[in-house]
Amino acid sequence: MMEMNTRKAPVSQSGKRGGHRRGAGRKPIGITRKISLTLPQECWDEIDRCCHRGDYSVSEVLRAIIADNLHNADFL
């Protein structure tokens, strides 16, 4: 007579984690708009230098530059 295996397969832990939860995830800092930005190589080099100096992302550096200088946009 053949014995039947009555043990159940282990439940995966991943089934109990993740998914949509209220308040989970990265908090928004604003509205995202995709753009393409063409700058001279010297500008990109300076942006890269700022990124590496403080371990910042390109987005963080550009956001800071824009925030610090947006009031000058009227003079363009």
N, C-alpha and C positions, 0 to 999 in steps of 0.2 A: 504494500500500500504506500502511496506517495504522500509525504507530509507537505502540508501547505505552509508557506512562510507567512506568519501572522505579524511580523514586525513591519511597522510603517516606515517609509522613507523619512529621513530627517527633514524637518521643516527648514527651509532656507531663511536665514536671518534677513536677507534683503527684502523679503516680503513684508517685513514689519517696519521697514525704515523708508524714508524718502516720501516722495509724493507731495501733493499740494497740502500745505498747512498754513493757516492764517498767520501772517507776520513772518513767514520764513523767506529766506532769500535776501539778495542784495537790495538795499533800500535805494530808490531812485534819487538822483541828485538834480534831475532836470529832464528836459525833453531831448530825445535822441534824434538827430537829423544826420543822415549820411551825406558827406561832401567829399569832393576831391580837391586837394590843395596843392597847387604848384608853387614852389619856392626855389630860389637859387640854392645851389649846393651848400653855400656858406651858411645859410639859415638853417638847413637841415643839420649841418654839422654842429651848430650851436645848440639846437634843440636836443640832439643826441648827447652832447656834453652835459647839458642840464639834467637830462634823464639819468645818466650814469653817476653824476655827482651826488644826487640825492636819492637814487633808486626810485625815480618817478616814472610813470608811463608817459608816452607822448601826449595822450589826452590830458593828463594832469598839467603838464607843462604848458600846452596850448591854452587850456582853460585859465591858468594863472596869467599868462600874457594878455589874453583877451580881457579878463576882468580888470587888470591893472591899467589897460590902455583904451578901453572902450569909450571913455569920456572924451578922448581926442578925436573920435570918429567925425565929429561935427566940423573939424578943420580940414577934412579931406576934400 
